C-alpha cells in the first residue's frame, strides 16, 4: 500500500476529504518523527512501538575496491510490532 492509497482509504473510511486525510497523515508522521528526535518512544497498544536503536561505530568495506572504511555511530528508527498486529497477519 502506498501513502496515496492509504490517504484515499482514510478519506473514504473517515468520510473526510483527501486533503484533510493527507493533513492528518502529515501531522501523524511529524509527531512520530519529533518524538523520536527527542529520544522518546511512540507506542500504540496492540499495534506496535516506534523507538530508536543505537548502532556502534564499525569498520566496513568499500564493495567496489574492498578498501576498509570507517562507519560512524548512528541512531536509527526501529519498529516492534504489537500482539494484535502480529496476530492479524498470521
N, CA, C and O atoms as a Tinker XYZ file with bonds, in Angstrom:
   360  protein
     1  N      0.850000   -1.167000    0.000000    73     2
     2  CA     0.000000    0.000000    0.000000    64     1     3
     3  C      0.899000    1.234000    0.000000    63     2     4     5
     4  O      1.840000    1.316000    0.789000    81     3
     5  N      0.621000    2.166000   -0.856000    73     3     6
     6  CA     1.373000    3.407000   -0.917000    64     5     7
     7  C      0.743000    4.451000   -0.003000    63     6     8     9
     8  O     -0.361000    4.264000    0.508000    81     7
     9  N      1.459000    5.546000    0.193000    73     7    10
    10  CA     0.927000    6.633000    1.019000    64     9    11
    11  C     -0.366000    7.168000    0.400000    63    10    12    13
    12  O     -1.328000    7.445000    1.117000    81    11
    13  N     -0.392000    7.313000   -0.913000    73    11    14
    14  CA    -1.573000    7.837000   -1.599000    64    13    15
    15  C     -2.773000    6.899000   -1.429000    63    14    16    17
    16  O     -3.897000    7.364000   -1.237000    81    15
    17  N     -2.543000    5.593000   -1.498000    73    15    18
    18  CA    -3.628000    4.625000   -1.295000    64    17    19
    19  C     -4.148000    4.687000    0.139000    63    18    20    21
    20  O     -5.352000    4.576000    0.371000    81    19
    21  N     -3.245000    4.864000    1.096000    73    19    22
    22  CA    -3.662000    4.968000    2.491000    64    21    23
    23  C     -4.459000    6.245000    2.723000    63    22    24    25
    24  O     -5.451000    6.230000    3.453000    81    23
    25  N     -4.044000    7.338000    2.118000    73    23    26
    26  CA    -4.784000    8.596000    2.244000    64    25    27
    27  C     -6.194000    8.430000    1.675000    63    26    28    29
    28  O     -7.164000    8.900000    2.269000    81    27
    29  N     -6.304000    7.767000    0.536000    73    27    30
    30  CA    -7.621000    7.525000   -0.054000    64    29    31
    31  C     -8.495000    6.681000    0.866000    63    30    32    33
    32  O     -9.683000    6.960000    1.026000    81    31
    33  N     -7.910000    5.650000    1.472000    73    31    34
    34  CA    -8.659000    4.781000    2.385000    64    33    35
    35  C     -9.117000    5.553000    3.623000    63    34    36    37
    36  O    -10.260000    5.417000    4.057000    81    35
    37  N     -8.228000    6.355000    4.181000    73    35    38
    38  CA    -8.599000    7.158000    5.351000    64    37    39
    39  C     -9.724000    8.114000    4.996000    63    38    40    41
    40  O    -10.686000    8.248000    5.753000    81    39
    41  N     -9.614000    8.783000    3.847000    73    39    42
    42  CA   -10.637000    9.737000    3.424000    64    41    43
    43  C    -11.992000    9.057000    3.285000    63    42    44    45
    44  O    -13.013000    9.595000    3.713000    81    43
    45  N    -11.992000    7.878000    2.688000    73    43    46
    46  CA   -13.251000    7.150000    2.480000    64    45    47
    47  C    -13.840000    6.669000    3.806000    63    46    48    49
    48  O    -15.020000    6.884000    4.083000    81    47
    49  N    -13.010000    6.017000    4.622000    73    47    50
    50  CA   -13.493000    5.430000    5.883000    64    49    51
    51  C    -13.910000    6.501000    6.893000    63    50    52    53
    52  O    -14.901000    6.330000    7.603000    81    51
    53  N    -13.167000    7.594000    6.959000    73    51    54
    54  CA   -13.462000    8.642000    7.936000    64    53    55
    55  C    -14.425000    9.691000    7.385000    63    54    56    57
    56  O    -14.812000   10.625000    8.088000    81    55
    57  N    -14.804000    9.524000    6.130000    73    55    58
    58  CA   -15.711000   10.458000    5.465000    64    57    59
    59  C    -15.202000   11.895000    5.544000    63    58    60    61
    60  O    -15.927000   12.810000    5.935000    81    59
    61  N    -13.927000   12.068000    5.159000    73    59    62
    62  CA   -13.304000   13.386000    5.069000    64    61    63
    63  C    -12.699000   13.517000    3.677000    63    62    64    65
    64  O    -12.637000   12.542000    2.928000    81    63
    65  N    -12.257000   14.711000    3.334000    73    63    66
    66  CA   -11.635000   14.909000    2.027000    64    65    67
    67  C    -10.222000   14.332000    2.034000    63    66    68    69
    68  O     -9.645000   14.078000    3.092000    81    67
    69  N     -9.674000   14.130000    0.833000    73    67    70
    70  CA    -8.299000   13.641000    0.736000    64    69    71
    71  C     -7.321000   14.673000    1.284000    63    70    72    73
    72  O     -6.283000   14.311000    1.839000    81    71
    73  N     -7.639000   15.936000    1.135000    73    71    74
    74  CA    -6.781000   16.996000    1.672000    64    73    75
    75  C     -6.717000   16.894000    3.196000    63    74    76    77
    76  O     -5.644000   17.018000    3.787000    81    75
    77  N     -7.871000   16.667000    3.826000    73    75    78
    78  CA    -7.907000   16.529000    5.287000    64    77    79
    79  C     -7.184000   15.256000    5.727000    63    78    80    81
    80  O     -6.461000   15.263000    6.723000    81    79
    81  N     -7.379000   14.171000    4.989000    73    79    82
    82  CA    -6.708000   12.909000    5.316000    64    81    83
    83  C     -5.198000   13.061000    5.169000    63    82    84    85
    84  O     -4.438000   12.550000    5.992000    81    83
    85  N     -4.763000   13.758000    4.130000    73    83    86
    86  CA    -3.338000   13.986000    3.911000    64    85    87
    87  C     -2.755000   14.822000    5.053000    63    86    88    89
    88  O     -1.650000   14.549000    5.523000    81    87
    89  N     -3.488000   15.830000    5.494000    73    87    90
    90  CA    -3.046000   16.667000    6.608000    64    89    91
    91  C     -2.921000   15.828000    7.883000    63    90    92    93
    92  O     -1.954000   15.973000    8.632000    81    91
    93  N     -3.889000   14.960000    8.124000    73    91    94
    94  CA    -3.841000   14.087000    9.308000    64    93    95
    95  C     -2.623000   13.170000    9.255000    63    94    96    97
    96  O     -1.949000   12.967000   10.265000    81    95
    97  N     -2.342000   12.618000    8.075000    73    95    98
    98  CA    -1.164000   11.751000    7.922000    64    97    99
    99  C      0.115000   12.540000    8.183000    63    98   100   101
   100  O      1.018000   12.052000    8.862000    81    99
   101  N      0.195000   13.742000    7.653000    73    99   102
   102  CA     1.382000   14.579000    7.848000    64   101   103
   103  C      1.599000   14.896000    9.320000    63   102   104   105
   104  O      2.728000   14.847000    9.809000    81   103
   105  N      0.521000   15.222000   10.027000    73   103   106
   106  CA     0.616000   15.511000   11.456000    64   105   107
   107  C      1.074000   14.263000   12.217000    63   106   108   109
   108  O      1.892000   14.356000   13.132000    81   107
   109  N      0.546000   13.101000   11.837000    73   107   110
   110  CA     0.946000   11.840000   12.471000    64   109   111
   111  C      2.442000   11.592000   12.276000    63   110   112   113
   112  O      3.165000   11.329000   13.237000    81   111
   113  N      2.899000   11.680000   11.023000    73   111   114
   114  CA     4.316000   11.443000   10.730000    64   113   115
   115  C      5.210000   12.449000   11.450000    63   114   116   117
   116  O      6.259000   12.082000   11.979000    81   115
   117  N      4.798000   13.718000   11.473000    73   115   118
   118  CA     5.576000   14.745000   12.159000    64   117   119
   119  C      5.636000   14.478000   13.663000    63   118   120   121
   120  O      6.675000   14.690000   14.289000    81   119
   121  N      4.536000   14.018000   14.238000    73   119   122
   122  CA     4.506000   13.707000   15.663000    64   121   123
   123  C      5.428000   12.560000   16.021000    63   122   124   125
   124  O      6.169000   12.633000   17.001000    81   123
   125  N      5.385000   11.506000   15.232000    73   123   126
   126  CA     6.262000   10.358000   15.473000    64   125   127
   127  C      7.721000   10.785000   15.310000    63   126   128   129
   128  O      8.566000   10.452000   16.140000    81   127
   129  N      8.008000   11.521000   14.242000    73   127   130
   130  CA     9.376000   11.960000   13.978000    64   129   131
   131  C      9.914000   12.850000   15.091000    63   130   132   133
   132  O     11.038000   12.651000   15.551000    81   131
   133  N      9.122000   13.831000   15.530000    73   131   134
   134  CA     9.607000   14.741000   16.577000    64   133   135
   135  C      9.817000   14.015000   17.903000    63   134   136   137
   136  O     10.752000   14.332000   18.638000    81   135
   137  N      8.967000   13.054000   18.214000    73   135   138
   138  CA     9.154000   12.283000   19.452000    64   137   139
   139  C     10.427000   11.445000   19.382000    63   138   140   141
   140  O     11.176000   11.371000   20.356000    81   139
   141  N     10.673000   10.821000   18.245000    73   139   142
   142  CA    11.891000   10.022000   18.103000    64   141   143
   143  C     13.130000   10.899000   18.157000    63   142   144   145
   144  O     14.143000   10.492000   18.726000    81   143
   145  N     13.075000   12.098000   17.576000    73   143   146
   146  CA    14.212000   13.021000   17.633000    64   145   147
   147  C     14.549000   13.372000   19.078000    63   146   148   149
   148  O     15.716000   13.582000   19.407000    81   147
   149  N     13.542000   13.436000   19.938000    73   147   150
   150  CA    13.745000   13.754000   21.350000    64   149   151
   151  C     14.161000   12.520000   22.155000    63   150   152   153
   152  O     14.421000   12.616000   23.354000    81   151
   153  N     14.222000   11.366000   21.493000    73   151   154
   154  CA    14.613000   10.138000   22.171000    64   153   155
   155  C     13.473000    9.418000   22.857000    63   154   156   157
   156  O     13.705000    8.501000   23.646000    81   155
   157  N     12.240000    9.817000   22.570000    73   155   158
   158  CA    11.078000    9.194000   23.205000    64   157   159
   159  C     10.519000    8.076000   22.329000    63   158   160   161
   160  O     10.622000    8.116000   21.102000    81   159
   161  N      9.929000    7.084000   22.980000    73   159   162
   162  CA     9.221000    6.016000   22.269000    64   161   163
   163  C      7.824000    6.499000   21.902000    63   162   164   165
   164  O      7.257000    7.376000   22.555000    81   163
   165  N      7.286000    5.907000   20.843000    73   163   166
   166  CA     5.899000    6.176000   20.457000    64   165   167
   167  C      5.201000    4.826000   20.418000    63   166   168   169
   168  O      5.520000    3.986000   19.577000    81   167
   169  N      4.247000    4.611000   21.324000    73   167   170
   170  CA     3.579000    3.311000   21.451000    64   169   171
   171  C      2.107000    3.405000   21.103000    63   170   172   173
   172  O      1.416000    4.342000   21.501000    81   171
   173  N      1.640000    2.418000   20.351000    73   171   174
   174  CA     0.229000    2.254000   20.048000    64   173   175
   175  C     -0.127000    0.853000   20.527000    63   174   176   177
   176  O      0.230000   -0.138000   19.889000    81   175
   177  N     -0.826000    0.775000   21.642000    73   175   178
   178  CA    -1.127000   -0.502000   22.279000    64   177   179
   179  C     -1.791000   -1.441000   21.282000    63   178   180   181
   180  O     -2.782000   -1.094000   20.639000    81   179
   181  N     -1.227000   -2.629000   21.169000    73   179   182
   182  CA    -1.748000   -3.641000   20.255000    64   181   183
   183  C     -1.196000   -3.533000   18.853000    63   182   184   185
   184  O     -1.150000   -4.531000   18.134000    81   183
   185  N     -0.771000   -2.334000   18.439000    73   183   186
   186  CA    -0.254000   -2.152000   17.081000    64   185   187
   187  C      1.261000   -2.252000   17.059000    63   186   188   189
   188  O      1.815000   -3.032000   16.284000    81   187
   189  N      1.942000   -1.477000   17.896000    73   187   190
   190  CA     3.395000   -1.551000   17.927000    64   189   191
   191  C      4.025000   -0.323000   18.533000    63   190   192   193
   192  O      3.342000    0.608000   18.959000    81   191
   193  N      5.365000   -0.342000   18.563000    73   191   194
   194  CA     6.131000    0.723000   19.177000    64   193   195
   195  C      7.256000    1.162000   18.250000    63   194   196   197
   196  O      8.016000    0.343000   17.733000    81   195
   197  N      7.344000    2.476000   18.052000    73   195   198
   198  CA     8.462000    3.070000   17.343000    64   197   199
   199  C      9.475000    3.509000   18.391000    63   198   200   201
   200  O      9.095000    4.090000   19.407000    81   199
   201  N     10.755000    3.241000   18.160000    73   199   202
   202  CA    11.790000    3.657000   19.096000    64   201   203
   203  C     13.090000    3.874000   18.336000    63   202   204   205
   204  O     13.153000    3.665000   17.124000    81   203
   205  N     14.122000    4.292000   19.053000    73   203   206
   206  CA    15.434000    4.487000   18.457000    64   205   207
   207  C     16.372000    3.381000   18.898000    63   206   208   209
   208  O     16.332000    2.935000   20.044000    81   207
   209  N     17.211000    2.947000   17.983000    73   207   210
   210  CA    18.268000    1.992000   18.301000    64   209   211
   211  C     19.593000    2.677000   17.989000    63   210   212   213
   212  O     19.680000    3.483000   17.062000    81   211
   213  N     20.604000    2.361000   18.751000    73   211   214
   214  CA    21.929000    2.940000   18.515000    64   213   215
   215  C     22.817000    1.897000   17.832000    63   214   216   217
   216  O     22.893000    0.745000   18.257000    81   215
   217  N     23.472000    2.327000   16.783000    73   215   218
   218  CA    24.446000    1.475000   16.108000    64   217   219
   219  C     25.836000    1.970000   16.472000    63   218   220   221
   220  O     26.114000    3.166000   16.386000    81   219
   221  N     26.705000    1.062000   16.877000    73   219   222
   222  CA    28.072000    1.418000   17.241000    64   221   223
   223  C     28.878000    1.717000   15.975000    63   222   224   225
   224  O     28.540000    1.262000   14.882000    81   223
   225  N     29.938000    2.484000   16.149000    73   223   226
   226  CA    30.867000    2.722000   15.044000    64   225   227
   227  C     31.523000    1.389000   14.684000    63   226   228   229
   228  O     31.749000    0.541000   15.547000    81   227
   229  N     31.820000    1.223000   13.419000    73   227   230
   230  CA    32.419000   -0.041000   12.991000    64   229   231
   231  C     33.232000    0.181000   11.717000    63   230   232   233
   232  O     33.172000    1.243000   11.098000    81   231
   233  N     33.974000   -0.821000   11.351000    73   231   234
   234  CA    34.745000   -0.777000   10.122000    64   233   235
   235  C     34.007000   -1.582000    9.066000    63   234   236   237
   236  O     33.626000   -2.729000    9.296000    81   235
   237  N     33.811000   -0.971000    7.914000    73   235   238
   238  CA    33.167000   -1.654000    6.802000    64   237   239
   239  C     34.132000   -1.767000    5.643000    63   238   240   241
   240  O     35.313000   -1.442000    5.770000    81   239
   241  N     33.630000   -2.226000    4.517000    73   239   242
   242  CA    34.463000   -2.351000    3.322000    64   241   243
   243  C     33.759000   -1.718000    2.134000    63   242   244   245
   244  O     32.549000   -1.869000    1.965000    81   243
   245  N     34.516000   -1.013000    1.320000    73   243   246
   246  CA    34.002000   -0.479000    0.071000    64   245   247
   247  C     33.754000   -1.669000   -0.850000    63   246   248   249
   248  O     34.696000   -2.404000   -1.147000    81   247
   249  N     32.513000   -1.888000   -1.318000    73   247   250
   250  CA    32.226000   -3.078000   -2.128000    64   249   251
   251  C     32.935000   -3.078000   -3.490000    63   250   252   253
   252  O     33.145000   -4.143000   -4.072000    81   251
   253  N     33.300000   -1.909000   -3.998000    73   251   254
   254  CA    33.974000   -1.854000   -5.301000    64   253   255
   255  C     35.466000   -2.120000   -5.191000    63   254   256   257
   256  O     36.037000   -2.826000   -6.022000    81   255
   257  N     36.103000   -1.553000   -4.160000    73   255   258
   258  CA    37.556000   -1.678000   -4.045000    64   257   259
   259  C     38.000000   -2.640000   -2.960000    63   258   260   261
   260  O     39.130000   -3.126000   -2.988000    81   259
   261  N     37.130000   -2.920000   -2.006000    73   259   262
   262  CA    37.491000   -3.780000   -0.887000    64   261   263
   263  C     38.260000   -3.048000    0.196000    63   262   264   265
   264  O     38.652000   -3.648000    1.197000    81   263
   265  N     38.478000   -1.748000    0.000000    73   263   266
   266  CA    39.226000   -0.962000    0.977000    64   265   267
   267  C     38.397000   -0.780000    2.248000    63   266   268   269
   268  O     37.188000   -0.559000    2.175000    81   267
   269  N     39.045000   -0.871000    3.416000    73   267   270
   270  CA    38.318000   -0.655000    4.663000    64   269   271
   271  C     37.923000    0.817000    4.808000    63   270   272   273
   272  O     38.635000    1.713000    4.353000    81   271
   273  N     36.783000    1.047000    5.447000    73   271   274
   274  CA    36.348000    2.405000    5.718000    64   273   275
   275  C     35.625000    2.455000    7.043000    63   274   276   277
   276  O     35.040000    1.468000    7.491000    81   275
   277  N     35.675000    3.623000    7.665000    73   275   278
   278  CA    35.057000    3.804000    8.985000    64   277   279
   279  C     33.583000    4.170000    8.809000    63   278   280   281
   280  O     33.252000    5.072000    8.039000    81   279
   281  N     32.714000    3.479000    9.511000    73   279   282
   282  CA    31.288000    3.798000    9.528000    64   281   283
   283  C     30.991000    4.358000   10.914000    63   282   284   285
   284  O     31.177000    3.676000   11.922000    81   283
   285  N     30.529000    5.605000   10.956000    73   283   286
   286  CA    30.302000    6.298000   12.223000    64   285   287
   287  C     29.124000    5.696000   12.990000    63   286   288   289
   288  O     28.252000    5.053000   12.405000    81   287
   289  N     29.111000    5.912000   14.296000    73   287   290
   290  CA    27.985000    5.506000   15.131000    64   289   291
   291  C     26.764000    6.315000   14.702000    63   290   292   293
   292  O     26.892000    7.453000   14.251000    81   291
   293  N     25.580000    5.721000   14.844000    73   291   294
   294  CA    24.369000    6.427000   14.431000    64   293   295
   295  C     23.170000    5.938000   15.232000    63   294   296   297
   296  O     23.215000    4.912000   15.911000    81   295
   297  N     22.096000    6.717000   15.123000    73   295   298
   298  CA    20.814000    6.323000   15.702000    64   297   299
   299  C     19.886000    6.004000   14.543000    63   298   300   301
   300  O     19.841000    6.743000   13.560000    81   299
   301  N     19.144000    4.905000   14.651000    73   299   302
   302  CA    18.222000    4.512000   13.589000    64   301   303
   303  C     16.854000    4.202000   14.187000    63   302   304   305
   304  O     16.768000    3.658000   15.288000    81   303
   305  N     15.784000    4.546000   13.469000    73   303   306
   306  CA    14.457000    4.210000   13.975000    64   305   307
   307  C     14.187000    2.717000   13.825000    63   306   308   309
   308  O     14.661000    2.078000   12.886000    81   307
   309  N     13.421000    2.174000   14.763000    73   307   310
   310  CA    13.011000    0.772000   14.637000    64   309   311
   311  C     11.548000    0.665000   15.042000    63   310   312   313
   312  O     11.009000    1.536000   15.726000    81   311
   313  N     10.926000   -0.407000   14.611000    73   311   314
   314  CA     9.519000   -0.646000   14.910000    64   313   315
   315  C      9.378000   -2.070000   15.412000    63   314   316   317
   316  O      9.883000   -3.009000   14.796000    81   315
   317  N      8.690000   -2.226000   16.531000    73   315   318
   318  CA     8.400000   -3.552000   17.063000    64   317   319
   319  C      6.891000   -3.730000   17.031000    63   318   320   321
   320  O      6.157000   -2.981000   17.675000    81   319
   321  N      6.432000   -4.721000   16.282000    73   319   322
   322  CA     5.004000   -4.975000   16.134000    64   321   323
   323  C      4.399000   -5.447000   17.451000    63   322   324   325
   324  O      5.022000   -6.195000   18.204000    81   323
   325  N      3.175000   -4.996000   17.715000    73   323   326
   326  CA     2.439000   -5.403000   18.902000    64   325   327
   327  C      1.686000   -6.709000   18.670000    63   326   328   329
   328  O      1.612000   -7.198000   17.542000    81   327
   329  N      1.133000   -7.264000   19.727000    73   327   330
   330  CA     0.456000   -8.558000   19.663000    64   329   331
   331  C     -0.702000   -8.561000   18.664000    63   330   332   333
   332  O     -0.827000   -9.492000   17.868000    81   331
   333  N     -1.536000   -7.545000   18.698000    73   331   334
   334  CA    -2.695000   -7.508000   17.801000    64   333   335
   335  C     -2.263000   -7.520000   16.335000    63   334   336   337
   336  O     -2.854000   -8.225000   15.517000    81   335
   337  N     -1.235000   -6.741000   16.005000    73   335   338
   338  CA    -0.737000   -6.702000   14.625000    64   337   339
   339  C     -0.130000   -8.049000   14.232000    63   338   340   341
   340  O     -0.371000   -8.546000   13.132000    81   339
   341  N      0.645000   -8.628000   15.122000    73   339   342
   342  CA     1.250000   -9.934000   14.837000    64   341   343
   343  C      0.177000  -10.989000   14.595000    63   342   344   345
   344  O      0.273000  -11.777000   13.654000    81   343
   345  N     -0.852000  -11.002000   15.454000    73   343   346
   346  CA    -1.926000  -11.989000   15.310000    64   345   347
   347  C     -2.725000  -11.762000   14.031000    63   346   348   349
   348  O     -3.182000  -12.721000   13.409000    81   347
   349  N     -2.895000  -10.513000   13.635000    73   347   350
   350  CA    -3.702000  -10.190000   12.445000    64   349   351
   351  C     -3.035000  -10.651000   11.156000    63   350   352   353
   352  O     -3.725000  -10.965000   10.186000    81   351
   353  N     -1.724000  -10.696000   11.128000    73   351   354
   354  CA    -1.035000  -11.069000    9.881000    64   353   355
   355  C     -0.611000  -12.536000    9.831000    63   354   356   357
   356  O      0.015000  -12.961000    8.860000    81   355
   357  N     -0.934000  -13.296000   10.836000    73   355   358
   358  CA    -0.598000  -14.732000   10.836000    64   357   359
   359  C     -1.331000  -15.456000    9.759000    63   358   360
   360  O     -1.171000  -16.668000    9.611000    81   359
